[in-house]
């Protein structure tokens, strides 16, 4: 789980470090990941997915492709601190959504802890350095990312509920994700897709391994050996770690009020996660 968190935390700073349009990095990252997952499929001698599997996975793939293109674009338009700590609010959207679409019964009283995180995010957003790289447009794009990622999670949950294993899911999800990634890259960047510097190519290939293979694979392995609560609480460390990496890789500074805000975000999301997973008794 630690390996997965470190991999995800490294991904956003190195996307920005590449110095290439985010949508182009996303485009090639998806193609590289496609090749890697199908090599794994063949090596494991998995049967070719049937039509039912493709149909179940396709919606998740569409939204994943849209998510990664939008996320990588947002990375180039705001600071890593802003991006990472805004996206920590995803559970506050995902939990009510899961209750609506899957009739789950989370502890809605846990949402009160989300207020702590909202205060923290406010400090992170409004007390950034005057010379920082964050923009209002970039921050709003991150909010859009939250909605897209939540939708992806809903479709992923539906597909995995039908017994689709991790390798088969990823092998189908990546190519269907190209259905949205390719048009976005072509429409927004056109010929620039093939005009990356060597650093950009290296980053796209690294991300295919780092997040496309290692991070997802480690999480799938951890789910078999750790309680979900432990996994989700550990993941709240990711934004702070990403901000630390951004300091060393990109020289992005943070101010003391932002550090306080980051602590509030982590505490709030941790409390929310723990409380929301408690079983709420069904009225009799």
C-alpha positions as CSV (number, residue, x, y, z in Angstrom):
1,X,0.0,0.0,0.0
2,X,2.9,2.3,0.7
3,X,4.3,1.6,-2.7
4,X,1.0,2.6,-4.3
5,X,0.7,5.8,-2.3
6,X,4.3,6.8,-3.2
7,X,3.6,6.0,-6.9
8,X,0.4,8.1,-7.1
9,X,2.1,11.0,-5.1
10,X,5.0,11.1,-7.6
11,X,2.7,11.1,-10.6
12,X,1.4,14.7,-10.5
13,X,4.7,16.4,-9.9
14,X,6.4,14.5,-12.7
15,X,3.6,15.3,-15.1
16,X,4.2,19.0,-14.5
17,X,8.0,18.5,-14.6
18,X,7.7,17.0,-18.1
19,X,6.9,20.5,-19.5
20,X,4.4,19.1,-22.0
21,X,0.7,19.6,-22.4
22,X,-1.1,17.4,-19.9
23,X,-3.5,15.9,-22.5
24,X,-0.6,14.7,-24.6
25,X,1.1,13.0,-21.7
26,X,-2.3,11.3,-20.9
27,X,-2.6,10.2,-24.5
28,X,0.7,8.4,-24.6
29,X,0.5,7.1,-21.0
30,X,-2.7,5.3,-22.0
31,X,-1.1,3.8,-25.1
32,X,1.9,2.5,-23.1
33,X,-0.3,1.1,-20.4
34,X,-2.4,-0.6,-23.0
35,X,0.6,-2.5,-24.2
36,X,1.7,-3.4,-20.7
37,X,-1.6,-4.8,-19.5
38,X,-2.1,-6.9,-22.7
39,X,1.4,-8.4,-22.2
40,X,0.3,-9.3,-18.7
41,X,-2.9,-10.8,-20.1
42,X,-1.0,-13.0,-22.6
43,X,1.7,-14.0,-20.0
44,X,-1.0,-15.1,-17.6
45,X,-2.9,-17.0,-20.4
46,X,-6.1,-15.2,-19.6
47,X,-9.0,-15.8,-22.1
48,X,-9.9,-13.0,-24.4
49,X,-12.7,-11.0,-22.7
50,X,-16.2,-11.7,-24.0
51,X,-18.7,-9.2,-25.2
52,X,-20.4,-9.0,-21.8
53,X,-17.1,-8.1,-20.1
54,X,-16.4,-5.3,-22.6
55,X,-19.9,-4.0,-22.2
56,X,-19.6,-3.8,-18.4
57,X,-16.1,-2.3,-18.4
58,X,-16.6,0.2,-21.2
59,X,-18.4,3.0,-19.2
60,X,-15.7,2.9,-16.6
61,X,-13.0,3.1,-19.4
62,X,-14.7,6.1,-21.0
63,X,-14.7,8.1,-17.8
64,X,-11.2,7.0,-16.9
65,X,-9.9,8.3,-20.2
66,X,-11.8,11.6,-19.7
67,X,-10.5,11.7,-16.1
68,X,-6.8,11.3,-16.9
69,X,-6.9,13.8,-19.7
70,X,-8.6,16.4,-17.5
71,X,-6.5,15.7,-14.5
72,X,-3.2,16.0,-16.4
73,X,-4.4,19.2,-18.0
74,X,-5.3,20.6,-14.5
75,X,-1.8,19.7,-13.3
76,X,-0.3,22.1,-15.7
77,X,-2.7,24.9,-14.7
78,X,-2.5,24.9,-10.9
79,X,-0.2,24.0,-8.1
80,X,0.3,20.5,-6.9
81,X,-0.9,21.5,-3.4
82,X,-4.1,22.9,-4.8
83,X,-4.8,19.9,-7.0
84,X,-4.0,17.2,-4.4
85,X,-5.9,18.8,-1.6
86,X,-9.0,19.7,-3.7
87,X,-9.2,16.1,-4.9
88,X,-9.2,14.8,-1.3
89,X,-12.8,16.0,-1.1
90,X,-13.8,13.2,-3.5
91,X,-15.1,10.9,-0.7
92,X,-17.6,13.7,0.3
93,X,-19.1,13.2,-3.2
94,X,-18.5,9.5,-3.7
95,X,-20.2,8.4,-0.4
96,X,-23.6,10.0,-1.1
97,X,-23.3,8.9,-4.7
98,X,-22.8,5.3,-3.7
99,X,-25.8,5.5,-1.4
100,X,-27.9,6.9,-4.3
101,X,-26.9,4.4,-7.0
102,X,-26.0,1.3,-5.0
103,X,-28.4,1.7,-2.0
104,X,-25.5,1.5,0.4
105,X,-26.1,2.7,4.0
106,X,-23.1,4.8,5.0
107,X,-23.0,6.8,8.2
108,X,-24.1,10.2,6.9
109,X,-23.2,11.7,10.3
110,X,-19.6,11.2,9.2
111,X,-20.1,14.0,6.7
112,X,-19.7,16.5,9.5
113,X,-16.0,15.7,9.5
114,X,-16.0,16.9,5.9
115,X,-16.4,20.5,7.2
116,X,-13.0,20.2,8.8
117,X,-11.5,19.3,5.4
118,X,-13.4,22.1,3.7
119,X,-11.9,24.6,6.1
120,X,-8.5,23.0,5.4
121,X,-8.9,23.2,1.7
122,X,-9.9,26.9,2.0
123,X,-6.6,27.6,3.8
124,X,-4.7,25.8,1.1
125,X,-6.4,27.7,-1.7
126,X,-6.4,31.2,-0.3
127,X,-3.0,31.4,1.4
128,X,-0.8,30.2,-1.4
129,X,2.4,32.1,-2.3
130,X,1.7,35.2,-4.5
131,X,4.2,33.9,-7.1
132,X,2.7,30.4,-7.2
133,X,1.5,28.5,-10.3
134,X,-2.1,28.1,-9.2
135,X,-5.0,29.6,-11.2
136,X,-8.7,29.9,-10.6
137,X,-9.3,28.1,-13.9
138,X,-7.0,25.3,-12.9
139,X,-8.7,24.9,-9.6
140,X,-12.1,24.8,-11.2
141,X,-10.9,22.1,-13.6
142,X,-9.8,20.0,-10.5
143,X,-13.4,20.3,-9.2
144,X,-14.6,18.9,-12.6
145,X,-12.1,16.0,-12.1
146,X,-13.8,15.1,-8.8
147,X,-17.1,14.6,-10.6
148,X,-15.5,12.6,-13.4
149,X,-13.5,10.4,-11.0
150,X,-16.6,9.7,-8.9
151,X,-18.5,8.6,-11.9
152,X,-15.6,6.3,-12.9
153,X,-15.7,4.8,-9.4
154,X,-19.4,4.1,-9.7
155,X,-19.0,2.3,-13.0
156,X,-15.9,0.4,-11.7
157,X,-17.9,-0.8,-8.7
158,X,-20.7,-2.0,-11.0
159,X,-18.2,-3.9,-13.2
160,X,-16.3,-5.5,-10.4
161,X,-19.5,-6.6,-8.7
162,X,-20.0,-8.9,-11.7
163,X,-16.9,-10.8,-10.9
164,X,-14.4,-9.3,-13.4
165,X,-10.9,-9.8,-12.1
166,X,-8.3,-7.0,-11.8
167,X,-6.1,-8.0,-14.8
168,X,-9.1,-8.5,-17.2
169,X,-10.7,-5.2,-15.9
170,X,-7.6,-3.2,-16.6
171,X,-6.9,-4.8,-20.0
172,X,-10.4,-3.8,-21.1
173,X,-10.6,-0.5,-19.3
174,X,-7.5,1.0,-20.8
175,X,-8.4,0.5,-24.5
176,X,-12.0,1.8,-23.9
177,X,-10.5,4.8,-22.2
178,X,-8.7,5.7,-25.4
179,X,-12.2,6.3,-26.9
180,X,-12.2,9.6,-24.9
181,X,-8.5,10.3,-24.5
182,X,-7.7,10.2,-28.2
183,X,-10.4,12.7,-29.4
184,X,-9.4,15.1,-26.6
185,X,-5.7,15.0,-27.5
186,X,-6.4,15.4,-31.2
187,X,-8.9,18.3,-30.7
188,X,-6.9,20.2,-28.2
189,X,-3.3,19.6,-29.4
190,X,-3.5,18.1,-32.9
191,X,0.0,17.6,-34.4
192,X,1.7,18.3,-31.0
193,X,0.8,14.7,-30.0
194,X,3.9,13.5,-31.9
195,X,6.1,16.5,-31.1
196,X,7.2,15.7,-27.5
197,X,10.7,16.2,-26.2
198,X,12.6,13.3,-24.8
199,X,11.6,14.2,-21.2
200,X,7.9,14.0,-22.2
201,X,8.3,10.6,-23.7
202,X,10.2,9.3,-20.6
203,X,7.5,10.7,-18.3
204,X,4.7,9.1,-20.3
205,X,6.4,5.7,-20.2
206,X,7.3,6.0,-16.5
207,X,3.7,6.9,-15.7
208,X,2.4,3.8,-17.6
209,X,4.5,1.7,-15.2
210,X,4.3,3.8,-12.1
211,X,0.6,4.4,-11.9
212,X,-0.8,2.2,-14.7
213,X,0.8,-1.0,-13.4
214,X,2.6,-0.6,-10.0
215,X,0.0,1.5,-8.2
216,X,-3.1,-0.3,-9.4
217,X,-1.4,-3.7,-8.9
218,X,-0.3,-2.9,-5.4
219,X,-3.8,-1.7,-4.4
220,X,-5.3,-4.8,-5.8
221,X,-2.8,-6.9,-3.8
222,X,-3.3,-4.8,-0.6
223,X,-7.1,-5.4,-0.8
224,X,-6.5,-9.1,-0.2
225,X,-4.3,-8.5,2.9
226,X,-5.5,-5.3,4.6
227,X,-8.9,-4.0,5.8
228,X,-10.5,-1.4,3.5
229,X,-10.5,1.0,6.4
230,X,-6.7,0.7,6.7
231,X,-6.2,1.3,3.0
232,X,-8.4,4.3,2.8
233,X,-6.9,5.9,5.9
234,X,-3.4,5.4,4.6
235,X,-4.3,7.0,1.3
236,X,-5.0,10.4,3.0
237,X,-1.2,10.8,3.3
238,X,-0.9,11.0,-0.5
239,X,-1.7,14.7,-0.9
240,X,0.9,15.8,1.7
241,X,3.5,13.5,0.1
242,X,2.8,14.8,-3.4
243,X,3.2,18.4,-2.1
244,X,6.5,17.4,-0.6
245,X,7.6,15.8,-3.9
246,X,6.5,19.0,-5.7
247,X,8.8,21.0,-3.4
248,X,11.8,19.0,-4.3
249,X,11.0,18.4,-8.0
250,X,9.3,21.7,-9.0
251,X,10.4,24.0,-6.2
252,X,6.8,24.7,-5.3
253,X,6.7,26.3,-1.9
254,X,3.9,26.3,0.7
255,X,3.1,28.9,3.4
256,X,2.5,28.2,7.1
257,X,-1.3,28.7,6.9
258,X,-1.4,26.2,4.0
259,X,0.4,23.6,6.2
260,X,-2.2,24.1,8.8
261,X,-4.9,23.6,6.2
262,X,-3.2,20.5,4.9
263,X,-3.2,19.0,8.4
264,X,-7.0,19.8,8.8
265,X,-7.7,18.2,5.4
266,X,-5.9,15.0,6.4
267,X,-7.5,14.8,9.8
268,X,-11.0,15.6,8.4
269,X,-10.8,13.0,5.7
270,X,-9.3,10.4,8.0
271,X,-12.2,10.9,10.5
272,X,-14.8,10.9,7.8
273,X,-13.4,7.7,6.2
274,X,-13.3,5.9,9.5
275,X,-16.8,7.0,10.6
276,X,-18.4,6.5,7.2
277,X,-17.4,2.8,7.2
278,X,-19.1,2.0,10.5
279,X,-22.2,0.0,10.1
280,X,-25.4,2.0,10.7
281,X,-28.1,-0.2,12.3
282,X,-31.1,-0.7,10.1
283,X,-34.3,0.5,11.8
284,X,-36.6,-2.4,12.9
